Amino acid sequence: MSDNSHDISTLNGLIATTIDSADGYTEAAKDSENSRFTALFTSRASERRAIATRLQQQVTALGGNPEDDGTLLAGAHRMFLNLKSVVTGNDDKAIINEVEAGEDHIKAKFEDALEDRKLSPTVRDLIETSYMSVKAGHDEMRDIKHSMQH
């Protein structure tokens, strides 16, 4: 039996970050006053939860205990997002800026994992597939942010 601890540890780190992202989108959907953004954020939250579930299933398949909570840092980030929305009066531009910052974070986490040559091919493939969705979400938020700056 090979030691899957590195794969499990890497996946659990990505699970926590992905749950953070889903929670962030859920919060952003509550804070946004623009129905287009609310629908988009809700959709992204569901998409991120689906990614987290797939990663969790892989951890279980490897014999590990899948992470089922976000990171402590994200809790602080969510509190900041909530505080900021109160201060800014649910300003969609401010919310998009926060969401895009979160997207930069999750994208970097997945890119770091993809650089890891110690991962098994199965886990690497799963991370790569998940990254395509993460990158699409990141790019969409980046484009929305840029379109709001004009």
Disulfide bonds with the S-S distance in Angstrom:
none
